[in-house]
Amino acid sequence: MVADLRSDTVTRPTPAMLEAMTAAEVGDDVYGEDPTVNALEAEAAALFGHEAAIFTPTGSMANQIALQLLADRGDEILCDSKAHIVNYEMGAAAAFGGVSTRTWNAPGGRLDLSLVEPMINRPNPYVTTTRAIEVENTHNVGGGTVQPLPELESLRELADAYGLALHLDGARIWNAHVATGVPLADYGRLFDTVSVCLSKGLGAPVGSLIITDAERARRGRILRKRLGGGMRQAGFLAAAGRYAIDHHIERLADDHARAVRLAEALEPYGVCEASQVETNVVLLRTGGIAKIAEAAAERGVRISVLGPDWGRLLTHLDVDDDAVDRAIEVLVDLVR
Ligand SMILES: *Cc1c(COP(=O)(O)O)cnc(C)c1O
């Protein structure tokens, strides 16, 4: 393998991370007795300016627990049409939460309140009650798009005016933080629930968190257990997450620079725009992407196919400068 650019989920733990994992002190987390999980949860809560956090096996579970915390059966949640919660979580909001979703179309996944406000249903006997709004930051299939802080602050004001809750799908909030310098707590304090992934750019093998207030966290632990997400000696995994938070946040800037370098090399062939790369995602727009992906894979470069004429490249911990050079060589050869 020369470069696996399909996703930032494909990373393997580094030797130092593995060492931190094997040295972890553990206990039974369903009893609340795993000191490493407890430490990770406390650290994450503090980072995002909240009271509590819950360690979950996946980001999908973190999102779905959050949605269940914010909306009751028969309520609805608003989000954009390309959101992870509606496209990649197997209908879980409906299947497990009894919650319906209604979506707006956002170019690049970028939040635009003028599209959101007209969609809000006030409680009355004729319409589905809107309870919450969900935002993804950075936006995955939007192209690693960073949501501007002023728009998020206005969203909070809007939600307060309508009595709505806000959920942040922050699977890649770390990338937004590094790209903008906005403190994690400045994002966190605007939302009632935040989900974050430790297993994307941060490079942990497994693990996500829901970050929220103490009362929602208490209820969230019940929902997690109900979904089968109560883990036992999870401290081995939490140790990877703690290590990742301590050592792998600032280095995301390298991933962002490499994504720009990839895009700049491919831009002359009309398949992407370097100026649109904000974090670690490059969207490719070209016909026959499946064929290109297949030919690239034969030469050790793997990319994601998202549709008949678009694909995605992601940079991450296991893609260094040499891998980017080789990927450029192979991809330029196939798209020119
Ligand atoms: C990856 C991802 C998730 C969570 O995915 P899991 O594979 O369930 O951990 C949630 N939201 C976004 C935007 C993602 O990219």
The ligand as a MOL file (V3000), in Angstrom:
LIG
                    3D

  0  0  0     0  0            999 V3000
M  V30 BEGIN CTAB
M  V30 COUNTS 15 15 0 0 0
M  V30 BEGIN ATOM
M  V30 1 C -17.2660 8.9060 10.9190 0
M  V30 2 C -18.3430 9.8440 11.2590 0
M  V30 3 C -19.2230 9.5760 12.3030 0
M  V30 4 C -19.1750 8.3300 13.1560 0
M  V30 5 O -18.8720 7.1920 12.4960 0
M  V30 6 P -18.5910 5.7940 13.2110 0
M  V30 7 O -18.0030 5.0310 12.0910 0
M  V30 8 O -19.8960 5.2870 13.6740 0
M  V30 9 O -17.6380 6.0230 14.3390 0
M  V30 10 C -20.1800 10.5220 12.5870 0
M  V30 11 N -20.2520 11.6620 11.8920 0
M  V30 12 C -19.4080 11.9590 10.8990 0
M  V30 13 C -19.5350 13.2630 10.1950 0
M  V30 14 C -18.4300 11.0500 10.5280 0
M  V30 15 O -17.6080 11.3530 9.5280 0
M  V30 END ATOM
M  V30 BEGIN BOND
M  V30 1 1 1 2
M  V30 2 1 2 3
M  V30 3 2 2 14
M  V30 4 1 3 4
M  V30 5 2 3 10
M  V30 6 1 4 5
M  V30 7 1 5 6
M  V30 8 2 6 7
M  V30 9 1 6 8
M  V30 10 1 6 9
M  V30 11 1 10 11
M  V30 12 2 11 12
M  V30 13 1 12 13
M  V30 14 1 12 14
M  V30 15 1 14 15
M  V30 END BOND
M  V30 END CTAB
M  END
